[in-house]
Structures are given as C-alpha cells and as structure tokens.
Amino acid sequence: MDLDLRKLRYFAALAEHRHFGRAAEQLYIAQPVLSRQIRALEQELGCTLLLRTTRSVQLTPAGESLREEARAVFATVDAAVRRVNEVARGVERLVVAFAPGLHVSPAVRAFAAVRPEVGIELFRLNWWEQDAPLRDGRADLGYLRRPFDETGLRAVPVGAEPRVVCLPTTHRLAGRRELVLADLDGELVLDAQSRRTSSVEEKFELIAVGHGIAMVPLSVALSYSRPDLVHHTLADAEPVESCVVVAEDCSEPRVLDFLAVALRTLGEVPDVGRGE
C-alpha cells in the first residue's frame, strides 16, 4: 500500500489541534473535506485512528503511534527536499545537533576557520530524541550524551561529567554538600517512567514547586541555574559520557571534516580521519 502523504499531513494537523475546525483552518481546506480524508486514511490503514465526540477528538493507540511515525516521515521528507535544493543551488551546509547543556561552539568556531564556505546551523535536541534527528536527516552530526540508541551510528566519546541531583531549596536534603543514591530512597525522581516532560525548563519548574526531584548531568544543572533550586553531587552515581556522533555509513567530506575538528576541540580522543 502506498501511503498518501497529503492525507498523512491532514492527520498530523488534526492530531496536533485535536479539533477538526482548527485543523481545517490551518490546512486551508473545508472541514468536511478534512473529515472525508481522515476517514479515507482510516479505511486505507484498516484501523481507527480517532475517537470522535461532539466536543473533542482523541487519538486511539493506533492514532498515537501514527502521530509519532508521521513526525519521522515528514522530517525525513523535508530533509531530503532541503538537501536536493542545496545541491541544485551549489550550497554547502551542515546541521549540528547538541544536547541541552553541552557547548558545541568551540568546534563550530574551529571548523568555520578552516571551512568558511560551509554554512552551519545549530539544532537543539530534545532529551527524549537525542539520536532521532541523525536518523531522519534533520541533523548531520550530533554532540550527545549517553545513553541513546547507537544502532547504525558511530559514537566517539569525548568526555564525561558528574551526575547531580536537583532539589528545591526547601527540600530536606537541600543543605547537604554531597549525597549518595541511597539518600534518594522514597523520593519521586522525575524521569521518562515517572513523568515525561517536554523540556528541561518544564522539569525544573516541577522541581521548584515540589513535584519531584531529578538527576541530571552537571552541565545541565549549571546551564539552567536558578535561585529556587540547588544541585548536589551524587558520590556513587556513574558519570555521564558525552560523544560526537555521525551515521555509521557517513561519507560526506564536510561532515567528516567537522567530526575531526570536533574530536580535537571537544575532548581528548584518538585522532579520527576519513575512511576509518
């Protein structure tokens, strides 16, 4: 079965707005047209994507799954179109992704000094999709923290940093200089299992109002420092390793050139050249 990208875009808009009228307005189509296209998509897929009521639209488990798949599909399509247009215009560009709290600027400056003809765009990663932009084409290279899915990727470690616990200033442990993991027994630790947050900022807001604590890399705690939070080293926690990451089969000269520069400027690692 060939999936109709137009119908998929219609579904993605509806999944975002959860309202036929607002989605149709965004798409510049009539609401009945949108409704027919969504029903046609459900028939083609052979499953129900939406639970419709007079007031709202809810996604079924299949609909939630398709929403996530649609994001990856559109990211891949958009990246492919962008690359084709760049080739046609003779433009060289590099998209460098980085995790919150990691500073990739030393590598960017060093690369710009030796390859000034290559335009560089920076892509801030969400914590829950570190590796996804490298797989779907939104980014050419990433400065990431482990763990992430390394399948099909080449990850070269460049450093490590302590893991700290972030607490509100009113917390019973806030006055301690150093903690161990056992000190956190019984605490609500905000992570993907307990409560998925959309950003670091949201997570720290929840901590500040007393809705939990979090274990984060030291660089994240320092980058988002605020007066109503404190952070303390966890003496027995494993350090967090940072890596420079590219696709395993990458052969683009500008990407490999940036990789070599990044490995020299972001940490002490073995020299890596093209073709290794």
Secondary structure, 3 states (H helix, E strand, C coil): CCCCHHHHHHHHHHHHHCCHHHHHHHHCCCHHHHHHHHHHHHHHHCCCCEEECCCCEEECHHHHHHHHHHHHHHHHHHHHHHHHHHHHHCCCEEEEEECCCCCCHHHHHHHHHHCCCCEEEEEECCHHHCCHHHHHCCCCEEEEECCCCCCCEEEEEEEEECEEEEEECCCCCCCCCEECHHHHCCCCECCCCCCCCCCHHHHHHHHHCCCCEEEEEHHHHHHCCCCCEEEEEECCCCCEEEEEEEECCCCCHHHHHHHHHHHHHHCCCCCCCCCC
